[in-house]
């Protein structure tokens, strides 16, 4: 009788194992057998976000910030695919405790800056707390690096005398040091990305104040170098809303920045310029693609330009219908295909440009991307309970390029000069339209 019971127990156990194996296989769980599947299921269960603490109105300002920082400290390492790939858990914990100790002595914007810095310290390009920047005041200067020097390429009416001049200091701090001190608030993928961040952050008043560069959040002194060696110092006011002034034409690719995508058949040419500002809205992009393919099928265009400059990403699958449509027509219609990238091309936009180059006879023009093509990730986010700050983090990593360089490089390097920026010229547009390529 005991033998029968043992036999039945073994049989039932075997059936259960086979059943579980089938379930894991149907679910697409990878591994080297049933126990790998069980382990993956167990590990996946460990990355559920911890519940948000109850918001307590009776708490003091400091206690609310302590709750938020503790929520960050618990959930970011838990949810991130590999939070400690670039720094140790102890180092992260030390930053958390150091920030909490300073809370009573800091203003709210300084705590926000501290949270941004702490998240950026993980050194993962896709993990950041960048959205507070949208609500921070800034000074009326648009800056761009040309070589090792940072120049003013846009201003409001109060700062027009600085247009075209080189920035040399902020307050009493030399530019190089000021740029380095503000760059810590966002992670950077490569050296070009770091330069982009420095140019953008060195005019954000809250970060300049939090970094100790300026004593006043609302005003700041900026010193510029003229071509003749003389200097110009301006006392500027920070603002949430800046009315930029310019008497030069807007380059084609910078028109309609609020549209996800648009196209223009250039007059008296066979060139179709397709501008993708963000990789989103798949349904509308399908219809958009059909219209573009119709122009090709009717023989109206044979040169296609896909412009990803300044595109921070989104959903990489949105571009697939256009990619397939161009791939099917490229040889038959003898299409000339160009992709345009720059330091502001990231994530899904970078992946689309890479596929465009590798899978089609396409030529990439422009500048190196600010993102690393060998370190892409799927991104999710969570919200801190009191401040409502959004923290973005990587849930998985993948390498679409199987390693390689730290940027997607253009086949033909075409960077705008200072004169180009000040006059509204686009050297890429001129090169394509003139037929010089």
C-alpha positions as CSV (number, residue, x, y, z in Angstrom):
1,X,0.0,0.0,0.0
2,X,2.8,2.4,0.9
3,X,4.5,1.7,-2.4
4,X,1.3,2.6,-4.2
5,X,1.0,5.9,-2.3
6,X,4.6,6.7,-3.0
7,X,4.1,5.9,-6.7
8,X,1.0,8.1,-6.9
9,X,2.8,10.9,-5.2
10,X,5.7,10.8,-7.6
11,X,3.3,10.6,-10.6
12,X,1.3,13.6,-9.3
13,X,4.5,15.6,-8.7
14,X,5.7,14.7,-12.2
15,X,2.4,15.8,-13.8
16,X,2.6,19.1,-11.8
17,X,6.1,19.8,-13.0
18,X,5.2,19.1,-16.6
19,X,2.2,21.4,-16.3
20,X,4.3,24.2,-14.9
21,X,6.9,23.7,-17.6
22,X,4.1,24.0,-20.2
23,X,2.8,27.1,-18.6
24,X,6.2,28.8,-18.5
25,X,6.9,27.8,-22.1
26,X,3.6,29.3,-23.3
27,X,4.3,32.4,-21.3
28,X,7.6,32.8,-23.1
29,X,9.8,32.6,-20.0
30,X,13.3,31.8,-21.1
31,X,15.9,29.8,-19.1
32,X,17.4,26.4,-19.0
33,X,14.4,24.5,-17.7
34,X,11.6,24.7,-15.2
35,X,13.7,25.9,-12.3
36,X,15.0,28.8,-14.4
37,X,11.4,29.7,-15.1
38,X,10.5,29.5,-11.4
39,X,13.5,31.7,-10.6
40,X,12.5,34.3,-13.1
41,X,9.0,34.4,-11.8
42,X,10.3,34.8,-8.3
43,X,12.7,37.6,-9.3
44,X,10.0,39.4,-11.3
45,X,7.8,39.4,-8.2
46,X,10.5,41.2,-6.3
47,X,10.4,44.4,-8.4
48,X,6.9,45.5,-7.6
49,X,6.9,49.1,-6.4
50,X,6.5,49.5,-2.7
51,X,3.2,51.2,-1.6
52,X,3.4,54.9,-1.4
53,X,3.3,56.1,2.2
54,X,0.2,57.8,3.4
55,X,0.4,61.6,2.9
56,X,0.1,63.1,6.4
57,X,-1.1,66.7,6.3
58,X,-0.1,67.1,9.9
59,X,3.5,66.4,9.0
60,X,6.0,69.2,9.0
61,X,7.7,70.3,5.8
62,X,10.8,68.4,6.7
63,X,8.8,65.2,7.5
64,X,7.2,65.4,4.1
65,X,10.6,65.6,2.4
66,X,11.9,62.7,4.6
67,X,9.0,60.6,3.3
68,X,9.8,61.4,-0.3
69,X,13.5,60.7,0.1
70,X,12.8,57.4,1.9
71,X,10.4,56.5,-0.9
72,X,13.1,57.2,-3.5
73,X,15.7,55.3,-1.5
74,X,13.5,52.2,-1.3
75,X,11.9,52.1,-4.8
76,X,14.7,53.2,-7.2
77,X,17.1,50.4,-6.4
78,X,14.2,47.9,-6.2
79,X,12.7,48.8,-9.5
80,X,15.8,49.6,-11.5
81,X,17.2,46.8,-13.7
82,X,20.7,47.2,-12.3
83,X,20.9,50.3,-10.1
84,X,24.4,49.6,-8.8
85,X,26.2,48.9,-12.1
86,X,28.2,52.2,-11.9
87,X,28.3,52.9,-8.2
88,X,27.9,50.8,-5.0
89,X,24.8,50.5,-3.0
90,X,26.7,52.0,0.0
91,X,27.6,55.1,-2.0
92,X,23.9,55.6,-3.0
93,X,22.8,55.1,0.6
94,X,25.4,57.6,1.8
95,X,24.0,60.2,-0.7
96,X,20.5,59.6,0.6
97,X,21.5,60.0,4.2
98,X,23.5,63.1,3.5
99,X,20.6,64.7,1.7
100,X,18.2,63.9,4.6
101,X,20.6,65.4,7.1
102,X,20.6,68.7,5.1
103,X,16.8,69.0,4.7
104,X,16.3,71.4,7.6
105,X,18.9,73.8,6.2
106,X,17.8,73.7,2.6
107,X,15.1,75.5,0.6
108,X,12.6,73.4,-1.3
109,X,14.3,74.0,-4.7
110,X,17.7,72.9,-3.2
111,X,16.1,69.7,-2.0
112,X,14.7,69.1,-5.5
113,X,18.2,69.7,-6.9
114,X,19.6,67.2,-4.3
115,X,17.1,64.6,-5.4
116,X,18.0,65.2,-9.1
117,X,21.7,64.8,-8.2
118,X,21.1,61.6,-6.2
119,X,19.2,60.0,-9.1
120,X,21.7,61.1,-11.7
121,X,24.5,59.6,-9.6
122,X,23.5,56.2,-10.8
123,X,25.0,57.2,-14.1
124,X,22.3,55.6,-16.2
125,X,21.4,57.8,-19.1
126,X,17.7,56.7,-18.9
127,X,17.4,57.1,-15.2
128,X,16.8,60.7,-14.0
129,X,14.5,63.2,-12.3
130,X,14.5,65.8,-15.1
131,X,10.9,67.0,-15.1
132,X,11.4,69.6,-12.3
133,X,13.4,71.6,-14.9
134,X,10.1,72.5,-16.6
135,X,9.1,74.5,-13.6
136,X,12.4,76.2,-12.9
137,X,13.2,79.8,-13.8
138,X,16.0,80.4,-16.2
139,X,18.0,83.3,-17.6
140,X,17.2,84.6,-21.1
141,X,20.2,83.0,-22.9
142,X,20.3,80.2,-25.4
143,X,23.8,78.8,-25.6
144,X,25.7,76.4,-27.8
145,X,29.1,74.9,-27.7
146,X,31.4,75.5,-30.7
147,X,34.6,73.5,-30.0
148,X,35.6,74.3,-26.4
149,X,33.8,77.6,-26.2
150,X,30.2,78.4,-25.3
151,X,28.4,81.1,-27.3
152,X,25.1,82.9,-27.1
153,X,22.9,82.1,-30.0
154,X,19.6,83.4,-28.7
155,X,18.3,86.0,-26.2
156,X,15.3,88.1,-25.1
157,X,15.1,91.8,-25.5
158,X,17.1,92.5,-22.3
159,X,20.2,90.6,-23.4
160,X,20.5,91.2,-27.2
161,X,24.0,92.8,-26.6
162,X,25.3,89.3,-25.7
163,X,24.2,87.7,-29.0
164,X,27.1,86.1,-30.7
165,X,29.4,86.6,-27.7
166,X,31.4,83.9,-25.8
167,X,30.2,83.3,-22.2
168,X,33.2,83.3,-19.8
169,X,31.7,83.4,-16.3
170,X,28.5,83.2,-14.2
171,X,28.6,85.4,-11.1
172,X,32.2,85.1,-9.9
173,X,32.6,81.5,-11.2
174,X,34.5,80.8,-14.4
175,X,32.4,79.1,-17.0
176,X,34.3,75.7,-17.0
177,X,33.7,75.3,-13.3
178,X,30.1,76.5,-13.4
179,X,29.3,74.1,-16.3
180,X,30.9,71.2,-14.4
181,X,28.9,71.9,-11.2
182,X,25.5,72.0,-12.9
183,X,26.1,69.0,-15.1
184,X,25.7,66.7,-12.1
185,X,21.9,67.1,-12.0
186,X,21.4,65.0,-15.1
187,X,23.1,61.8,-16.2
188,X,24.9,61.9,-19.5
189,X,25.4,59.2,-22.1
190,X,28.6,60.6,-23.7
191,X,30.7,63.7,-23.9
192,X,28.4,65.3,-26.4
193,X,25.4,64.7,-24.2
194,X,27.3,66.3,-21.3
195,X,28.0,69.4,-23.3
196,X,24.3,69.6,-24.3
197,X,23.3,69.4,-20.6
198,X,25.9,72.0,-19.6
199,X,24.7,74.5,-22.2
200,X,21.1,74.0,-21.0
201,X,21.6,73.9,-17.2
202,X,24.1,76.7,-16.8
203,X,21.2,79.2,-17.3
204,X,18.8,77.5,-14.8
205,X,18.6,79.9,-11.8
206,X,17.5,77.3,-9.3
207,X,20.4,75.0,-10.1
208,X,22.9,77.8,-10.1
209,X,21.7,78.9,-6.7
210,X,21.6,75.3,-5.4
211,X,25.2,74.8,-6.6
212,X,26.4,77.9,-4.8
213,X,27.2,79.7,-8.0
214,X,24.7,82.5,-7.5
215,X,23.4,84.0,-4.2
216,X,20.1,85.1,-5.7
217,X,17.7,82.8,-7.4
218,X,16.1,85.6,-9.4
219,X,19.1,87.6,-10.7
220,X,22.6,86.8,-11.9
221,X,25.6,88.5,-13.5
222,X,26.9,87.0,-16.7
223,X,30.2,88.0,-18.3
224,X,30.9,87.6,-22.0
225,X,34.0,88.0,-24.2
226,X,33.8,90.1,-27.4
227,X,35.8,89.4,-30.5
228,X,38.2,92.3,-29.8
229,X,39.0,91.0,-26.3
230,X,36.8,93.4,-24.4
231,X,34.3,92.0,-21.9
232,X,30.6,92.7,-21.4
233,X,28.8,92.0,-18.1
234,X,25.0,91.9,-17.9
235,X,22.8,91.7,-14.8
236,X,20.0,89.5,-15.9
237,X,16.7,88.5,-14.4
238,X,15.4,84.9,-14.3
239,X,11.9,84.1,-15.5
240,X,9.6,81.1,-16.1
241,X,8.5,82.6,-19.5
242,X,11.0,84.1,-21.9
243,X,10.0,85.9,-25.1
244,X,12.9,85.1,-27.4
245,X,13.7,87.7,-30.1
246,X,15.2,87.1,-33.5
247,X,15.2,88.8,-36.8
248,X,16.7,85.8,-38.7
249,X,14.7,83.2,-40.5
250,X,13.8,79.9,-38.7
251,X,15.4,76.9,-40.4
252,X,13.0,74.4,-41.9
253,X,13.7,71.7,-39.4
254,X,12.9,73.9,-36.4
255,X,9.4,74.9,-37.7
256,X,6.3,73.4,-36.1
257,X,8.1,72.1,-33.0
258,X,4.8,71.3,-31.3
259,X,3.8,68.7,-34.0
260,X,5.0,65.1,-33.4
261,X,5.8,64.8,-37.1
262,X,5.3,66.6,-40.4
263,X,6.5,66.4,-44.1
264,X,7.2,69.0,-46.8
265,X,7.7,68.4,-50.5
266,X,10.3,71.0,-51.2
267,X,9.1,73.3,-54.0
268,X,10.6,72.7,-57.5
269,X,12.5,69.7,-56.2
270,X,12.0,65.9,-55.9
271,X,12.9,66.1,-52.2
272,X,10.6,65.1,-49.4
273,X,11.6,66.4,-46.0
274,X,10.2,64.3,-43.1
275,X,10.6,65.8,-39.7
276,X,10.0,63.6,-36.6
277,X,10.1,65.6,-33.4
278,X,9.0,62.7,-31.2
279,X,8.4,59.0,-31.7
280,X,4.7,58.8,-30.8
281,X,1.1,58.5,-32.0
282,X,1.4,55.3,-34.0
283,X,-2.1,55.4,-35.5
284,X,-1.6,58.9,-37.0
285,X,1.9,58.0,-38.1
286,X,0.5,55.1,-40.1
287,X,-1.7,57.5,-42.1
288,X,1.2,59.9,-42.4
289,X,3.3,57.1,-43.8
290,X,0.7,56.2,-46.5
291,X,0.7,59.9,-47.6
292,X,4.5,59.8,-47.9
293,X,4.5,56.5,-49.8
294,X,1.9,57.9,-52.2
295,X,4.2,60.8,-53.2
296,X,6.9,58.2,-53.9
297,X,4.6,55.9,-55.9
298,X,3.3,58.8,-58.0
299,X,6.9,59.6,-58.9
300,X,6.9,63.1,-57.3
301,X,9.8,62.5,-55.0
302,X,13.0,60.4,-55.2
303,X,15.0,61.9,-52.3
304,X,13.8,61.3,-48.8
305,X,15.2,63.1,-45.7
306,X,14.2,61.8,-42.3
307,X,15.2,64.4,-39.7
308,X,15.6,63.2,-36.1
309,X,17.5,66.3,-34.7
310,X,16.5,67.0,-31.2
311,X,14.2,64.0,-31.0
312,X,14.4,62.6,-27.4
313,X,12.7,59.3,-28.3
314,X,9.4,57.6,-27.4
315,X,8.3,54.4,-29.0
316,X,10.7,52.9,-31.6
317,X,8.0,50.8,-33.2
318,X,6.2,53.9,-34.5
319,X,8.7,54.3,-37.3
320,X,8.4,50.7,-38.5
321,X,5.7,51.2,-41.2
322,X,7.7,54.0,-42.8
323,X,10.9,51.9,-42.5
324,X,9.2,49.0,-44.3
325,X,7.6,51.2,-46.9
326,X,11.0,52.8,-47.8
327,X,12.7,49.5,-47.8
328,X,10.3,48.0,-50.3
329,X,10.7,51.0,-52.6
330,X,14.3,51.9,-52.2
331,X,15.7,49.8,-55.1
332,X,12.8,49.9,-57.4
333,X,12.3,53.7,-57.2
334,X,16.1,54.4,-56.9
335,X,15.5,56.4,-53.9
336,X,18.2,58.6,-52.2
337,X,17.8,58.3,-48.5
338,X,19.2,60.6,-45.8
339,X,18.9,60.5,-42.1
340,X,19.7,63.6,-40.0
341,X,20.9,63.3,-36.4
342,X,22.6,65.5,-33.8
343,X,23.5,65.7,-30.1
344,X,19.8,65.8,-29.2
345,X,19.0,62.5,-30.9
346,X,18.3,59.9,-28.2
347,X,16.7,56.6,-27.3
348,X,14.1,55.4,-29.8
349,X,15.0,58.1,-32.3
350,X,18.6,56.9,-32.2
351,X,17.5,53.3,-32.7
352,X,15.4,54.2,-35.7
353,X,18.3,56.1,-37.3
354,X,20.6,53.2,-36.7
355,X,18.2,50.8,-38.3
356,X,17.7,53.2,-41.2
357,X,21.4,53.2,-41.8
358,X,22.0,49.5,-41.4
359,X,18.9,48.0,-43.1
360,X,18.5,50.6,-46.0
361,X,21.0,52.2,-48.3
362,X,20.7,55.4,-46.2
363,X,23.4,58.0,-45.4
364,X,23.4,59.7,-42.0
365,X,24.2,63.4,-41.9
366,X,24.8,65.8,-39.0
367,X,26.5,65.3,-35.6
368,X,27.2,62.4,-33.2
369,X,24.2,61.5,-31.1
370,X,24.1,62.3,-27.4
371,X,23.0,58.8,-26.5
372,X,25.0,55.6,-26.5
373,X,23.7,53.2,-29.1
374,X,25.0,50.2,-27.1
375,X,23.1,51.0,-24.0
376,X,19.3,51.3,-24.6
377,X,16.6,50.5,-22.1
378,X,12.9,50.2,-21.5
379,X,11.8,53.1,-19.2
380,X,9.2,53.3,-16.4
381,X,8.6,55.9,-13.7
382,X,7.2,56.4,-10.2
383,X,6.1,59.5,-8.3
384,X,7.2,60.8,-4.9
385,X,4.2,61.0,-2.7
386,X,4.4,64.6,-1.4
387,X,6.4,66.6,-3.9
388,X,4.9,64.7,-6.8
389,X,8.4,64.6,-8.5
390,X,8.6,62.0,-11.2
391,X,11.5,59.6,-11.2
392,X,12.3,57.8,-14.4
393,X,14.3,54.5,-14.4
394,X,15.4,51.7,-16.6
395,X,13.6,48.4,-16.3
396,X,15.8,46.4,-18.7
397,X,18.8,47.0,-20.9
398,X,19.5,45.9,-24.5
399,X,22.1,46.5,-27.1
400,X,20.7,47.0,-30.6
401,X,24.2,47.5,-32.0
402,X,26.0,44.7,-30.1
403,X,28.5,47.1,-28.5
404,X,30.6,49.6,-30.4
405,X,31.1,53.4,-30.1
406,X,29.6,55.6,-27.4
407,X,27.6,57.5,-30.1
408,X,25.9,56.9,-33.4
409,X,28.2,58.7,-35.8
410,X,27.0,60.4,-39.0
411,X,28.5,59.2,-42.3
412,X,29.0,62.8,-43.2
413,X,29.8,65.3,-40.4
414,X,27.9,68.6,-40.9
415,X,27.8,70.9,-37.8
416,X,26.4,74.4,-37.9
417,X,28.8,77.2,-37.3
418,X,28.2,80.2,-35.1
419,X,27.4,82.3,-38.2
420,X,25.0,79.6,-39.3
421,X,23.1,79.8,-36.0
422,X,23.1,83.6,-36.0
423,X,21.8,83.8,-39.6
424,X,19.3,81.0,-39.5
425,X,21.1,78.8,-42.0
426,X,21.0,75.0,-42.0
427,X,24.1,73.6,-43.6
428,X,22.4,70.1,-44.0
429,X,19.5,71.6,-45.8
430,X,21.7,73.6,-48.1
431,X,23.9,70.6,-48.9
432,X,21.0,68.4,-49.8
433,X,19.0,71.0,-51.8
434,X,22.2,72.1,-53.7
435,X,23.0,68.5,-54.7
436,X,26.4,68.7,-53.2
437,X,26.1,65.3,-51.4
